[in-house]
Amino acid sequence: MDEFGYLNLDRKGAKLPFQIFTEREERKATAVATNSPFTEWDKTFGDARLCAAIADRITFRCTLIQTGTESYRYQATQESLFPSPN
């Protein structure tokens, strides 16, 4: 799932990712990309308990990779527009 956290889901919409993560838990690998910290996920899901359940499922036995706040897309664009002299 890419750009996780940009949409504010209603209760019904928030249940879909919960179901997906629950069904995949301990069966399949799932990658989630987001610029939102866990502390802001309750805004996406609109329900603190549901948010906690989702975070619980996707962080269980996970590898959490934090890449920082800089956009790699923006950086790649800047490098293509303004290449460094070698």
N, C-alpha and C positions, 0 to 999 in steps of 0.2 A: 504494500500500500504506500503510495507516494503522496506527499503533501498532506499528510495526516494532520488534522487540526485546523485547517483553514475554513472548514464548513461548520456551522452550528446546526447540529442535527436535532430533529424533534425526537420525542420518546420512541416512536416507531422506527425512525431511521437509525437511531442509536443502537437498537436491538440487533440490527443486521451485522455490524462488525463484531458485536459480542458473540453472536451465533457462529460466525466464521472462526473467530479465535478459539472458541470453546471446542468446535469440531476438529480443528487442526492441532490443538494442544497435545503435545507429546506424540504426534503422528507425522506431521509435516513441518518443514521449516517455513517460517513466515518472516518477511522483511517489512519493516515499517519505517518510513522516512518522515520526519517532521521537523519543523523549526520551532515548534511549541514545546516548552518544558512540561513535564508531568503536572506541575502545579497549575497549568492552564487548561488541562484536558477536560475539567468539569464544565468549562464553557462550551466545548465541542459537543459533549454528550448530554449536557443539561441536567445531569443527575449525578451527584457525588458518589452514591453507592454503585451505580452502574459503571462509572468511571473507574472506581477502585477495583471492581471486578475485572474490567478489561485490562487495566494496568497489571493486575495480578497474573492474569493468564499470559500476557505477552512478555512479561519479565521473568517468568519462572524458567529457570535453566537457560537463560538467554545470554547472548553476548551483546552488550550494550556498547555501541561505538558513538562517541561524541566527536563530531568533526569541527566544532566551533560555530561561530556565527557568520563567517564569511561564506557567501554563495560561490560555489565552484563554477557555476554557469557565468556569473558576473565576472569572476576572475579570468575565465577562459576568453570571454568577449574582450576584456581589457587587453589581454595578452595578444589577441589576434589583431586588434586595432592599433596597439602601441607596442610592437615587439621590442624586447630588450636588445640593445646593440651588443654583439658578441665580439 
